Amino acid sequence: MASPTTDRPELLAHAERRRASLTELYRRLHGHPELGLWLPRTQATVLDALRPLPLQVRTGTTSSAVVARLAGRGDAPPVLLRADMDALPLTERTGLPYASAVAGAMHACGHDAHVAMLVEAAHLIAGADPGPPGDVILMFQPGEEGHDGCRTVLDDGLLDGDFAPARAYALHQFPGLPAGTVSTRPGALLAGADALTVTVHGAGGHVALPHLGADPVPVLCAIVLAVQQMVTRRFDVFDPVVVTINRLDAGVSGAGVIPDTATAEGTVRTFSDAARSQVAEALAQVAAGVAAAHDCTAEVSVHPGYPPTVNDAVEARWALATVAGALGPDRVSELPTPFPASEDFAYLLHRTPGAMLILGTRPEAGPVAPVHSPQMRLDESALTAGVAALAALALTQR
């Protein structure tokens, strides 16, 4: 996979020499997680860690984002490297000696590792000889966990002017893959995630006399089942749609009353913009049709979340070849299928060619808890591979 122009095996050795500072920074961030868009302690930590480097720095006005520009030695198109910084509202149960000291907050998705790896990669890139062929933009963004953090960076204009990238890359840790491996794929990598609400309006009455009203509860149940059939018949199996209903609400327990309304809530996962736009119309059509057959009406609301994360095919394959040159081809692979999780890096990929890559961080021993679990742990030894991978993406000449 690697070629003579992309072979950079020395980068991993350089990253290994930074292991002590990498681990210290990762553990410090892990012990003090912050939530949402405003992360003052994390922002201060990042700014302090970057201070020795020759960077132009911008900070957000609507969030704690930090964007820094490292001048390149030539005029190659600017490359952006991104790390998200926020944590999740969980109480950590890993038992680690450096576990979260903040009640109700935990880095259960590995954003602390992302920040530590990008900081150390910045030091490696800045000290490389020769340096990067073009400018390198370092983007540290808050609010990935449901707060549109990437979009606030864009809306604040932090990537405008001299900070505008021509290509963009991100690296996300994943404890389900072997530690120190890097994977991605051309095209869809992660799903878009939208919130769904279906409300059926009927006519309430006594539970013993359903024929005198229009009971919305069985109608809602029929809609839930009809939706599952619709997504398998209306959408291509290779461009799938996943609709999951995870909450039903109707009536009052023990009251003997048929309610006027019944509501279902759930999520819609899609892997292309086309499917995402089509499924909203299809959901409304199915719900209205089923409801009308039972003298009821239905309202469907799809609340947009993050769009699908779609890698540029050329950039994804170049990134894999480049990382293989730093880590070795045996540690790099192309994923056969997308993941159904979602990511706000999708907003940046909508306007800038690039790719998200996955760093395997499977623990060497013990149970493997998934991301967003209060027991999620990662193998710290994998982080130097992430540093080398990020540095290779910035330092390798196209």
Summary of the structure (lengths in Angstrom):
residues: 398
radius of gyration: 23.9
end to end distance: 14.9
largest distance: 82.6
contacts: 1428
relative contact order: 0.20
helix: 35%
strand: 26%
